[in-house]
Structure formats: structure tokens, C-alpha cells
Amino acid sequence: MVRFSNKNKSIVSQYEKPECLQSSLKTENRLLVSGGATNPYQRSFEALSLPMMGMMDDRAIKILSDIQEGIRYVLQTKNEYTLAYHGTGTTGMSGVLDNMIEPGDKVLVGVMGYWGDKVAKIAQRFGANVARMEKPPGSRFYLTDIEAELQTHAPTILFLISGESSTGVYQPLEGIGELCNKYNCISIIDVVATVGQQPIKMDENKIDVIYFNTQKGCGGIAGLSPVSYSPRAMSKFRKRQTLPRIYQTDIKEQADAWFITMPKDSPHKAWRHSFSISLLYSLREVLARIVEEGIEKVWERHADIDQYFQSRAEKLGLEHFVPKPEDRLIGTTMFKVPTGKDGYKIESYIAEKFKIDVSPGLFVNMGKVLRVGLFGSNANLEVATSVIQALECALNSTQTDL
Ligand SMILES: Cc1ncc(COP(=O)(O)O)c(C=O)c1O
């Protein structure tokens, strides 16, 4: 057989093999406490290497249903339209906006940092008429502020970030849903930086749409974005005159793919796009890990560690970026870089010496703060103590350029 001979020009590569890919990947263990992705729970991490199965398999369909139950439990909701998009939290963000916005819809966005600003810009891309209500970095909205803006703008959608991770601010959810019902608009809340860390209570707070990611407070691996839509949100969706612009996050298509609107014995009809079975395993296992501990215990653990960490950090002389204690996020803490010190250099010193990743801030306060995220598997005493020791060492270092 000469069919596959090298003389056959069509199977001869015209380019050299990339040098960088001629060895196996090597990584090292690092403590990820920057407030971005956390070190995953072992159970969620190990699930990635479980044997694969096809999505037409009954057992795969059962995994989808387990995940839906887990998301409902974590968000404290009974919403039927609950599932996970493929993609990170930004996919959830764009997806829920796309499903809820019809061109010309008035959307009121609470901007108190980087993420609110991003949402306002994405909403504009979907043709929304965006009204921004703003608070300076480090502060949040009160119900009276929100009600006044709802009266002024009469939006069809109110969007808030419950954890503005770029500033370390917590936006409480109590009363938001009531206000949205009163002013006849849909509430969309980003809980990326609060889920798993502090109570969300979607149904009790009458929130219409929520999304998050899997690599922060949940303690999983990035790549899926859980979402939940209330009956009110679905009713707005069903009245649409136009289709959502992004196919892969269209909630109608996804409801078929996740067997909400499709019988479980019709997997071939339900299929919309490939699912990552390994990421689904991993999310199932992280949710099972939360169920095993119990959501109240998970919230309690995060609050306890947060308190411990903050009091130890305050003793080091670190000053909070968010002035009011009640406005601070649980699990993501932001300190001002002490006068005369360099935030970027402290970050690299801790990374190099201790193999611990903290963050020197994001966009609005880059270089001016030190952000530490103790959530998911890292919400424990041992990790909190290691981070304090690293910070102490960096702050007391006699290295002149720190
Ligand atoms: C509040 C908030 N919303 C949305 C996102 C976007 O999520 P992802 O990075 O998973 O796309 C982040 C990420 O850090 C976030 O902190």
C-alpha cells in the first residue's frame, strides 16, 4: 500500500512541529486565593477523570437532573427552568441578558464596579436602552436608591451584582424582588461572587433570574454557568417578538436539551449541541459535596473563616477597602495597599515565596488593593492562617522594594 506514503503531498505537514508542545505539561500546586478561581474540592477535581459516557445514555440524563436539583438547592429555589450553560460566568451573564432583553427594552443597571459596568455594555449590545445607576467603588445601593431609580426610569429589567468582586462589596437581595414586582420589572442578579458563600434565597427574595459560575464559592472547575429563571421571567421570555440572538444560551433550546420541555426518553430529539460530560460530572460532584455538608453549614463555615481572617488581617494593620463592615462580601476581602508599599510587588513576593496567589485588584482599583478570596475548599482555618502568615511576612519584609 503506497496510499499513506510520505510522497503523497497532501499528508505532508508544511510546518514544523511546535517546539513548545514536544514535552508534557508540568504544573505545581498553588494556593489559589486571589478571589478568582479557587482550588476545587477534591471530589469535583477527581470527577474530571471518571470514565466518559455518551449523552444519550440514561445515566448521563440522570446527571443533568441531579445537577438541576443541586443548583435549585444552592439557590434555594423551585424554578423549573434551572440548568447550566456551557461556558464560564460571562456566558451566563450574556445568556440571561440575551433571553430577557428585546431591542428597545429599558434596562436599569446598578454599577458599583467593573462587573456592573460590563453588564451595562453587554446589555447595550443586545439593543437595550440602558440606564446606569452608579455608586463609587466600595459602596452599594440601598432600597430607597433603587426605588427612586425605578420610578424615574420605569425599566422592564433591573440588573444588580450581589457580590461586586472588583471592589469587595456585598449588595443585599432582601426587598429587591418586592420592588421589581411593585414596579413591574424583571430582576436579574449576578451571584457569581456570593453563591456558596452567603445565602441567596432566590424564591424567598422573589428574584427572577440568577446566574453564577462554578469555580468560585461553589468550589468547582470553570466551564459551566448555572442559571435559573422564575415563572415570571419565563412569561416575559414567551412574549418575545424576536428570537434571542445567541443560539447556545437560548433558554427555550436549553430547556429541551436539559429535558425540561422534552421527555427523557427522547434524547435524540433533545440534543442541541455537545455537552462536556467531564465538566458535568465535576459540577454534579461539587453540588453533591455541598449537599453532603448542608448549605447552612457551608454558609456558616464561610462566615466563620471570613471573620477569623479579617480579625487577623486587621491586627497586621491592614485597612479595609470597603469602609462599612456590613457592605463587605463574605469570602472575598479587599485591603488597601499600605502607604509606601507596592501591591504588585507584594503579590509577586507572596506568589514566589509561598506559592500563594493573591490579587493586586481588578481594573477600578488595580495596584491599590490586595484581594484575598477564601471560599469553596479554601474556606478553612489552615488556608486562612497560611495566607495571614504570608501577608505578615510580606508586610514586615525588609526587602526595600516591597
Ligand atoms: C461578579 C462577577 N460576575 C461575573 C464574572 C465572570 O465570570 P467568569 O470569569 O467565570 O466568566 C466574575 C468573574 O470573576 C465575577 O466576579
The ligand as an SDF file (V2000), in Angstrom:
LIG
                    3D

 16 16  0  0  0  0  0  0  0  0999 V2000
  -19.1650   39.2840   39.9330 C   0  0  0  0  0  0  0  0  0  0  0  0
  -18.6840   38.5260   38.7360 C   0  0  0  0  0  0  0  0  0  0  0  0
  -19.5010   38.3630   37.6920 N   0  0  0  0  0  0  0  0  0  0  0  0
  -19.1210   37.6930   36.5920 C   0  0  0  0  0  0  0  0  0  0  0  0
  -17.8720   37.1360   36.4980 C   0  0  0  0  0  0  0  0  0  0  0  0
  -17.4770   36.4280   35.2430 C   0  0  0  0  0  0  0  0  0  0  0  0
  -17.3080   35.0560   35.4600 O   0  0  0  0  0  0  0  0  0  0  0  0
  -16.2710   34.2000   34.5830 P   0  0  0  0  0  0  0  0  0  0  0  0
  -14.9200   34.7580   34.8680 O   0  0  0  0  0  0  0  0  0  0  0  0
  -16.4580   32.8050   35.0870 O   0  0  0  0  0  0  0  0  0  0  0  0
  -16.6470   34.3710   33.1690 O   0  0  0  0  0  0  0  0  0  0  0  0
  -16.9690   37.2680   37.5660 C   0  0  0  0  0  0  0  0  0  0  0  0
  -15.6270   36.6900   37.4920 C   0  0  0  0  0  0  0  0  0  0  0  0
  -14.7770   36.8890   38.3000 O   0  0  0  0  0  0  0  0  0  0  0  0
  -17.3980   37.9830   38.7100 C   0  0  0  0  0  0  0  0  0  0  0  0
  -16.5830   38.1500   39.7630 O   0  0  0  0  0  0  0  0  0  0  0  0
  1  2  1  0
  2  3  1  0
  2 15  2  0
  3  4  2  0
  4  5  1  0
  5  6  1  0
  5 12  2  0
  6  7  1  0
  7  8  1  0
  8  9  2  0
  8 10  1  0
  8 11  1  0
 12 13  1  0
 12 15  1  0
 13 14  2  0
 15 16  1  0
M  END
$$$$
